[in-house]
Amino acid sequence: MPKLLILCALEEELPPEHNPYKDITVYTGIGKVNATLEASKVVYGDSPPDRIINFGTAGAFNQNISGLVECGIFVDRDDSSRFNEEALITNPHLLRLSTGDGFVTSSVKECDVVDMEAYAIAKVCHMNGIYFQCFKYISDYVSINSYSDWRNNVSRGYPLFLEKVNDYFKNPI
């Protein structure tokens, strides 16, 4: 079975006391820099994983998206240069996620959901040939109320995510 590692920004999103996989979970902290540093530590460490799953919360633009979603197209919304690739694509049939360091309260160009870490982790995985999956719990819908909605919902998604991890261990790909 491939060696799996879960990366999650905050303990609030995947509480250690409710996480049966805490021995394979790394909490990165919020933002692209923290996510890049932690992902790099595990990738370049003594026993790198074959697969990294990122779990966390995300804001959505589409009111029809809810619950736990899987993302497969990742963009860096903070990169306004033309030097970096447009998107990292792990599965073009999944949702498009825009990662940036600011909390989003208004429209973002061409994406389904927004977060603050996934692109950075996807980039580290892509550069090192590590299989990457990303599951996000829709904690809020992008608006002026996004932050308070996120605060109220930050811990609600982990049971759905743990079901996915349980399924993986029953039927590893």
Backbone as a ProteinNet text record, in pm:
[ID]
protein_1_A
[PRIMARY]
MPKLLILCALEEELPPEHNPYKDITVYTGIGKVNATLEASKVVYGDSPPDRIINFGTAGAFNQNISGLVECGIFVDRDDSSRFNEEALITNPHLLRLSTGDGFVTSSVKECDVVDMEAYAIAKVCHMNGIYFQCFKYISDYVSINSYSDWRNNVSRGYPLFLEKVNDYFKNPI
[TERTIARY]
83.9	0	88.8	55.8	134.8	131.2	238.2	244.7	166.1	65.2	-25.5	6.9	-4.2	10.3	-102.1	-162.3	-268.9	-210.5	-232.7	-192.9	-318.3	-325.5	-441	-387.7	-446.2	-394.9	-412.9	-532.4	-564	-619.9	-584.8	-641.4	-792.4	-843.6	-988.6	-1059.8	-993.3	-1055	-1057.3	-956.6	-945	-890.8	-979.5	-934.8	-859.8	-739.8	-660.8	-735.8	-817.4	-890.3	-996.9	-1033.1	-1131.1	-1068.3	-937.6	-867.6	-796.7	-853	-786.5	-658.2	-632.9	-515.1	-416	-415.2	-326.9	-179.7	-145.4	-4.7	41.1	-52	-15.1	-68.8	-99.8	-151.7	-49.1	-28.3	58.9	-26	-19.3	-89.1	8.6	-26.8	66.4	62.5	-48.2	-69	-133.7	-180.7	-255.6	-161.5	-200.2	-132.5	-36.8	-2.4	82.2	224.1	280.9	419	425.2	336.5	335.2	310.2	215.4	184.7	303.6	371.5	488.9	599.6	624.2	729.9	701.4	580.8	548.5	545.5	488.5	487.5	629.7	716.1	855.7	928.2	902.1	965.2	934	806.5	770.9	818.4	815.8	858.8	1009	1086	1231.3	1284	1194.5	1234.6	1285.2	1308.9	1365.4	1272.8	1142.2	1047.5	933.1	959.5	856.8	734.7	617.9	495.9	486.5	404.9	371	249.7	168.6	42.4	21.3	-20	-58.3	-202.7	-280	-416.9	-424	-471.8	-495.6	-642.6	-669.9	-806.9	-814.9	-925.9	-949.6	-1082.1	-1100.1	-1223	-1200.6	-1311.3	-1304.2	-1432.2	-1419.8	-1536.5	-1579.8	-1708.4	-1761	-1830.5	-1828.5	-1902.4	-2037.4	-2041.3	-2161.5	-2246.9	-2368.1	-2457.9	-2500.9	-2475.4	-2512.5	-2403.9	-2289.6	-2180.6	-2193.6	-2188.4	-2196.6	-2129.7	-2109.8	-2052.4	-1906	-1864.5	-1726.2	-1712.9	-1617.2	-1594.4	-1449.2	-1425.8	-1288.5	-1248.5	-1129.6	-1077.8	-965	-953.3	-850.9	-777.6	-816.3	-749.8	-714.7	-586.9	-538.2	-469.2	-509	-447.7	-403.4	-301.8	-249.7	-307.8	-406.3	-472.4	-386.7	-279.7	-192.2	-85.7	-68.5	36.2	-17.5	23.3	-22.8	78.8	190	289.7	245.6	317.9	290.8	399.9	479.9	590.9	550.3	451.5	407.9	298.8	282.5	178.4	40.5	-53.2	-189.2	-251.6	-237.9	-301.4	-224.9	-229.8	-183.1	-307.5	-303.8	-422.6	-391	-462.5	-449.8	-566.5	-680.2	-796.6	-884.8	-889.4	-963.2	-1114.8	-1164.4	-1308.5	-1357.3	-1265.3	-1301.8	-1306.4	-1340.2	-1356	-1224.5	-1237.3	-1123.2	-1112.6	-995.3	-970.6	-867.5	-895.5	-805.6	-747.3	-614.5	-545.8	-481.8	-497.2	-433.2	-420.3	-341.4	-315.4	-419.1	-510.6	-614.1	-746	-822.8	-955.8	-1048.8	-1119.2	-1198.1	-1339.9	-1380.2	-1516.1	-1586.8	-1519.7	-1581.6	-1531	-1583.6	-1559.3	-1411.4	-1378.6	-1245.1	-1262.8	-1172.9	-1181.9	-1177.5	-1274.1	-1273.9	-1236.1	-1312	-1289.4	-1420.8	-1421.4	-1539.1	-1529.2	-1408.6	-1387.8	-1254.6	-1240.4	-1118.4	-1067.3	-935.2	-871.8	-741.5	-656.5	-531.9	-408.1	-422.1	-307.2	-293	-400	-396.4	-300.2	-298.9	-208.7	-64.1	-24.2	113.9	148.9	59.4	84.2	84.9	-9.9	-14.6	114.6	168.2	292.2	409.6	423.7	531.4	517	395.1	371.7	405.6	358.7	384	533.5	607.4	751.4	828.1	766.2	835	770.2	676.7	614.8	532.5	469.3	386.9	240.1	164.9	22.4	-47.5	-134	-199.8	-350.7	-420.8	-566.1	-602.8	-716.3	-758	-908.2	-942.4	-1081.7	-1105.2	-1209.3	-1242.4	-1387.6	-1407.6	-1542.5	-1588.3	-1703.7	-1754.9	-1808.8	-1730.1	-1763.5	-1840.2	-1833	-1897.9	-1915.8	-2001.7	-2021.5	-1967	-1884.2	-1809.8	-1904.7	-1885.4	-1966.1	-1900.3	-1962.6	-1908.7	-1918.6	-1999.5	-2015.3	-1924.5	-1837.4	-1756.7	-1680.6	-1613.3	-1530.4	-1614.6	-1723.8	-1805.3	-1869.8	-1911.4	-1966	-1859.7	-1736.6	-1627.1	-1604.1	-1598.4	-1576.1	-1681.5	-1806.3	-1915.8	-1910.8	-1844.3	-1847.9	-1713.6	-1606.7	-1471.4	-1455.4	-1526.6	-1508.8	-1614.2	-1698	-1809.7	-1776.7	-1668	-1642.2	-1561.2	-1490.2	-1397.8	-1464.7	-1588.6	-1646.9	-1662	-1698.7	-1712.7	-1577	-1474.8	-1340.9	-1290.1	-1312.5	-1265.9	-1331.1	-1454.3	-1517.9	-1438.3	-1391.7	-1309.7	-1179.8	-1114.8	-989.3	-1015.7	-1123.4	-1159.1	-1179.3	-1249.8	-1271.1	-1138.6	-1046.7	-915.7	-845	-846.2	-776.4	-845.9	-977.5	-1049.4	-1018.6	-1003.7	-982.4	-873.7	-747.7	-641.1	-626.6	-601.1	-583.6	-440
-117.3	0	124.2	222.6	345.9	415.7	483.7	559.1	689.2	705.4	819.1	917.8	1047.4	1152.6	1253.1	1298.7	1398.9	1531.7	1635.6	1771	1855.1	1919.8	2001.7	2127.1	2240.8	2366.3	2375.2	2346.9	2373.6	2252	2239.4	2133.5	2149.4	2271.7	2293.7	2223.1	2213.2	2150.3	1997.8	1942.1	1797	1774.6	1783.5	1777.9	1648.6	1660.4	1540.8	1441	1490	1399.1	1317.2	1356.3	1282.6	1220.8	1228.8	1185.7	1051.7	942.9	813.7	802.4	899.1	899.5	1008.2	1043.6	1153.8	1120.7	992.5	955.2	980.8	1003.4	1035.2	1172.3	1256.5	1391	1494.4	1592.5	1705.4	1831.3	1914.3	2042.4	2148.5	2216.6	2307.3	2449.8	2490.7	2631.8	2695.3	2817.3	2886.4	2951.5	2944.3	3018	2935.8	2994.6	2925	2901.9	2996.6	2979.3	2864.6	2864.7	2756.7	2621.5	2617	2491.2	2441.4	2532.8	2494.5	2441.1	2508.3	2464.1	2324.8	2302.2	2171.7	2061.6	2091.6	1991.6	1957.1	2055.6	2031.8	1948.4	1976.4	1897.1	1749	1717	1575.5	1513	1589.3	1536.6	1511.5	1600.3	1586.3	1518.1	1466.5	1399.4	1258.3	1186.7	1051.5	949.5	967.4	869.2	941.3	991.5	1068.7	983.3	1045.1	971.1	948.7	851.4	828.3	911	946.4	1016.5	1116.4	1237.5	1339.1	1377.5	1378.8	1428.1	1556	1661.8	1787	1793.4	1819.3	1839.8	1973.2	2040.7	2164.6	2224.5	2347.9	2418.8	2507.4	2543.6	2631.4	2711.6	2827.3	2907.4	2874.1	2882.4	2849.9	2971.7	2978.4	3081.3	3028.6	2902.3	2839.1	2790.8	2839.5	2802	2655.1	2589.5	2448.1	2353.2	2406.9	2324.7	2325.2	2206.8	2199.9	2072.2	2064.8	1944.8	1928.4	1803.6	1770.6	1761.6	1832.8	1832.5	1795	1742.4	1712.4	1809.5	1862.7	1959.3	1895.6	1934.7	1877.7	1978.4	2104.9	2211.3	2319.8	2359.8	2449.8	2570.7	2689.5	2813.1	2896.7	2978	3070	3207.3	3248.5	3375.7	3497.2	3477.4	3588.8	3614.6	3523.5	3536.8	3614.7	3739	3820.5	3822.6	3748.8	3744.1	3648	3646.9	3551.2	3444.4	3436.6	3342.4	3203.4	3193.9	3064.4	3006.2	2874.8	2809.7	2857.2	2850.6	2893.9	2811	2679.9	2594.3	2463	2405.8	2268.6	2182.1	2080.7	1998.2	1854.9	1805.3	1664.1	1584.3	1650.4	1587.5	1698.8	1711.1	1821.4	1811.7	1699.3	1679.9	1720.6	1764.3	1804.6	1956.7	2005.8	2149.7	2225.9	2352.5	2444.4	2523.7	2518.5	2582.9	2693.1	2808.5	2922.8	2943.2	2940	2955	3092.5	3155.4	3283.9	3307.1	3406.4	3431.5	3520	3574.7	3657.7	3584	3615.7	3557.3	3623.9	3546.7	3598.8	3635.1	3758.5	3803.9	3859.1	3853.6	3898.8	3811.2	3831.6	3746	3727.6	3605.5	3569.9	3510.1	3544.3	3503.2	3351.3	3298.3	3162.3	3052.5	3040	2927.3	2887.1	2765.3	2714.8	2741.2	2719.4	2734.4	2804.9	2858	2927.8	2873.2	2871	2832.8	2909.2	2865	2936.1	2846.2	2715.8	2625.3	2529.3	2486.7	2372.8	2388.5	2505.1	2522.8	2497.3	2548.7	2533.1	2385.8	2311.2	2168.6	2093.7	2127.3	2064.5	2089.5	2209.4	2245.5	2161.8	2148.5	2066.5	1921.5	1870.2	1732.3	1717.7	1811.7	1808.1	1807	1891	1901.7	1777.2	1694.4	1577.4	1444.7	1446.3	1322.9	1249.8	1323.1	1263	1280.4	1172.1	1175.3	1266.8	1356.1	1454.7	1449.2	1451.6	1464.3	1576.5	1640.4	1753.9	1747.1	1739.6	1741.1	1865.1	1938.5	2059.7	2053.6	2096.8	2109.2	2253.6	2270.5	2404.5	2462.2	2551.6	2610.9	2741.9	2801.6	2930.7	2955.5	3050.6	3098	3239.8	3266.3	3391.1	3511.4	3591.6	3711.8	3792.7	3902	3980.6	3905.2	3800	3719.5	3596.9	3583.1	3461.3	3425.1	3521.1	3488.2	3436.9	3504.1	3456.7	3322.1	3301.5	3170.7	3063	3093.5	2997.5	2962.1	3062.3	3038.6	2942.5	2960	2875.7	2733.8	2712.3	2582.3	2512.3	2570.2	2518.9	2372.5	2329.1	2192	2092.9	2131.5	2043.6	1941.9	1960.5	1875.6	1749.9	1743.2	1631	1493.6	1474.9	1339.6	1290.3	1380.3	1343	1307.3	1383.9	1354.3	1220.6	1193.2	1066.6	946.6	962.2	855.2	827.5	932.9	916.3	843.5	879.4	814	668.2	642.8	504.3	423.5	480.8	412.8	385.3	480.8	461.6	340.2	328.6	217.1	83.6	87.3	-35.9	-77.2	21.3	-4	87.6	66.6	157.1	152.8	269.2	280.4	251.8
0	0	0	-84	-86.4	49.6	78.9	203.9	187.7	271.1	264.8	375.9	343.4	442.7	421.2	529.9	526	569.9	491.1	529.4	547.8	661.8	698.1	765.1	737.2	792.5	943.5	991.9	1131.8	1205.6	1330.3	1414.1	1427.6	1418.6	1423.7	1308	1193.1	1076.4	1089.4	1152.7	1172	1313.7	1413.4	1553.1	1585.5	1641	1673.1	1760.6	1852.5	1941.6	1869.4	1748.1	1668	1543.2	1531.7	1410.8	1434.4	1383.7	1399.8	1316.5	1232.2	1145.1	1186.1	1313.2	1356.3	1338.4	1332.3	1311	1167.8	1076.2	937.7	896.6	995	970	1012.1	924.5	953.5	943	1046.1	1045.7	997.7	889.8	823.1	875.6	932.3	959.9	838.1	854.8	749.2	647.8	520.9	415.1	331.6	216.8	119.2	168.8	239.9	287.3	388	486.9	584.9	519	426.3	357.4	275.8	207.2	128.5	218.3	329.5	420.4	475.9	523.1	581.8	475.7	359	251.5	210	201.6	164.6	269.5	396.4	503	488.2	462.6	453.7	323.7	215.4	85.6	83.1	144.4	144.8	270.9	353.5	476.7	451.8	559.9	553.6	488.9	501.6	450.5	378.1	256.9	187	150.8	150.1	113.9	-36.2	-74	-214.9	-255.5	-153.8	-177.4	-64.5	-102.5	-5.1	-32.5	74.5	66.6	149	86.3	157.3	194.1	320.6	365.8	437.7	419.3	490.4	449.9	487.8	455.3	333.4	270	152.8	142.2	81.7	48.1	-93.9	-120.4	-253.6	-313.2	-445.3	-517.4	-562.4	-597.5	-648.5	-531.1	-520.1	-410.5	-418.6	-532.3	-548.6	-499.1	-460.6	-407.3	-255.3	-195.5	-49.8	-2	127.8	187	151.5	136.5	102.7	-48.4	-104.5	-248.4	-275.9	-395.3	-436.8	-546.6	-533.5	-629.9	-710.7	-837.4	-922.8	-1010.5	-1003.5	-1078.3	-977.1	-975.8	-871.5	-933.4	-888.9	-935.2	-815.9	-839.3	-738.8	-768.5	-692.8	-723	-688.6	-613.2	-578.2	-684.4	-779.1	-880.4	-1000.4	-1010.8	-1122.5	-1237.5	-1220.2	-1327.2	-1436.5	-1542.2	-1650	-1654.5	-1548.8	-1546.8	-1501.3	-1414	-1362.9	-1450.3	-1443.1	-1521.9	-1479	-1569.1	-1541.7	-1430.1	-1437.2	-1337	-1325.8	-1207.5	-1187.5	-1195.3	-1279.1	-1299.4	-1260.9	-1160	-1122.1	-1177.6	-1195.8	-1257.4	-1314.8	-1448.7	-1511	-1494.5	-1442.9	-1426.3	-1287.6	-1203	-1067.3	-1056.2	-938.8	-917.6	-928.6	-965.9	-977.4	-847.1	-786	-657.7	-674.7	-616.6	-620.7	-481.5	-472.1	-344	-335.5	-219.6	-194.8	-45.9	-11.3	129.5	197.4	122.3	182.9	191.7	295.2	311.6	210.4	131	19.4	63.5	31.8	61.6	-61.8	-176.9	-301.7	-416.2	-532.1	-648.1	-681.9	-721.5	-769.6	-908.1	-997.9	-1137.7	-1155.3	-1228.3	-1281.9	-1183.1	-1075.7	-986.4	-920.9	-866.6	-795.9	-646.3	-591.7	-447.9	-421.3	-299.9	-259.6	-126.9	-114.6	11	25.6	119.4	145.3	142.7	105.5	108.7	-9.8	-71.9	-163.6	-281.1	-345.3	-459.7	-418.4	-303.6	-257.8	-238	-178.2	-155.5	-288.4	-376.2	-509	-585.4	-573.7	-643.7	-592.8	-461.7	-404.9	-451.3	-449.1	-495.3	-642.8	-723.6	-868.3	-898.4	-829	-853.2	-808.9	-725.2	-670.5	-707.2	-800.9	-848.2	-743.8	-654.9	-549.9	-586.7	-578.1	-609	-509.7	-560.1	-477	-493.8	-381.1	-379.8	-284.8	-311.5	-230.7	-204.3	-76.9	-34.1	50.9	18	92.1	138.2	260.5	313.8	292	229.9	202.9	334.2	390.6	519.9	506	387.7	367.7	218.3	189.5	52.4	47.9	-49.3	-54	-50.3	55.8	77.5	188.3	224.6	335	467.5	472.5	594.2	596.4	497.7	483.9	610.3	670.3	786.3	903.6	934.6	1046.9	1014.2	888.9	849.8	862.3	816.8	829.1	975.8	1063.2	1206.8	1262.4	1219.4	1268.4	1214	1101.7	1033.8	1022.2	1071.9	1049.5	1092.2	1194	1245.9	1198.4	1107.5	1068.1	959.7	887.2	771.5	796.8	909	926.8	927.3	978	969.9	825.7	735.7	594.1	534.5	570.5	521.6	574.7	701.1	758.4	690.4	643.7	565.6	438.3	371	249.7	281	390.8	428	464.5	536.2	568.6	440.6	343.7	215	145.3	152.1	89.6	150.1	281	345.4	321.2	294.9	259.6	116.7	28.1	-115.5	-168.5	-132.1	-178.8	-330.8	-385.4	-531.9	-567
[MASK]
+++++++++++++++++++++++++++++++++++++++++++++++++++++++++++++++++++++++++++++++++++++++++++++++++++++++++++++++++++++++++++++++++++++++++++++++++++++++++++++++++++++++++++++

